């Protein structure tokens, strides 16, 4: 079984209502799974958060949220492959 990340994007984000410097949001991830010569596409909405400096740019916030989602996907892949 092979799982590949084929697309990732921030779907929404907002400042945390109580924790200063924390941004929460959802990242849309599209995965392609190949198993026994069959290919299937999965679209996930991953809830993430990141603590950032007050002067972080919008691009920095998006990158931090996508990196959090990518780490979650990497743990998922490791678990499915029996290495995690």
PyMOL commands that set and color helices and strands:
alter all, ss='L'
color gray80, all
select helices_A, chain A and resi 58-80
alter helices_A, ss='H'
color red, helices_A
select strands_A, chain A and resi 2-15+22-35+38-51
alter strands_A, ss='S'
color yellow, strands_A
deselect
rebuild
show_as cartoon
